[in-house]
Amino acid sequence: MSLPDALESTVRALLAPGKGILAADESFPTIGERFKELGIVSSEDNRRAYREMLFTTSGLGEFISGAILFDETIRQDSSGGAPMARLLEAQGIVPGIKVDAGAVPMPAFAGERITTGLDGLRERLAEYRKMGARFTKWRAVIAIGDGLPTGACTKANATGLALFAALSQEAGLVPIVEPEILMNGDHGIERCEEVATATLRAVFGALVRQRVSLEGMLLKTGMVLSGEDCTRQAGDAEMAEATLRCFRRGVPAAIQGIVFLSGGQGDVEATRRLNAICAAKGLPWKITFSFGRALQDAAMKTWGGSPKNISAAQHALLHRARCNGLAVRGSYGERAESAA
């Protein structure tokens, strides 16, 4: 199988009907903050136990096609001695890896951030491939505010995403390119759509210039939403219309799939909105989810760091995954939600 064929095969596996991607790639500060809220010590053992609980949920592979891991996790063995990536493969779930080193303040551009991690990336990708990873993810963040985003910030992040994607494909890994428009702010949905469209155009321009195979990658991005502090919050129908209009104007049809991040939305809210978008017909891309907190929140709270709660926590995760699997088909509703 040639490299392009291998990449497209992984893309097809990740876009399996009725399935989505579990983002379990929280950095040390992020998972530490969430554990702290629940009174859980963020130790290596607790992080391993938590993620092992997620990955061994019986039936998870029915609704989850892939899982994004953090560097620590892909290097860990489970309590039974199996590498964490093997736990996923046993469920028919494709292992992936977050490879960026996080966003830092962009010099001379107050309020804007640029993602780091390109140094040594070629070598790290080869190592992750040997560990079982079959796809990668790189996140860039774009803030909306007074005079933001600037063209310089958008261009810098688009360039970083394109270089990451090219290096990933060179290593035989499918890149998930993630430009996230942050929800923070009081801007209306119209402003979010404007920024999202311009960002996507910049990102795909950079990808083409970097000779990235569009058929061998996925786009991960957010829904077009009103800012979280906006006095007028757009309804689901308006959100879906704005999001799909943005995609039609900024995303080439050569892209096989778009996966949504949840970006701070509540779990039920994110599922409901995903359903509204996926109910649309005649789209050139397959659309699904790549949720982190919106998939894990109930499971993490139920688990609470205690082994006695594993079964109940796995039930909560499976319910959330099943609801999102229905939403991908445009068939989620209150009956599915109440089936917990």
Buried (B, 14 or more C-beta within 10 A) or exposed (E): EEEEEBBBBBBEBBBBEBBBBBBBBBBEEBBBEBBEEEEBEBEEEBBBBBBBBBBBBEEBBBBBBBBBBBBBBBBBEBEEEBBBBBBBBEBBBBBBBBBBBBBEEBEEBEBBBBBEBBEEBEEBBEBBBEBBBBBBBBBBBBBBBEEBBEEEBBBBBBBBBBBBBBBBBEBBBBBBBBBBBBBBBEBBBEBBBBBBBBBBBBBBBBBEEBEBBBEBBBBBBBBBBBBBEBEEBBEBEBBBBBBBEBBEEBBBEBBBBBBBBBBBBEBBEBBBBBBBBBBEEEBEBBBBBBBBBBBBBBBBBBBBBEEEBBBBBBBBBBBBBBBBBBBBEBEBEEEBBEEE
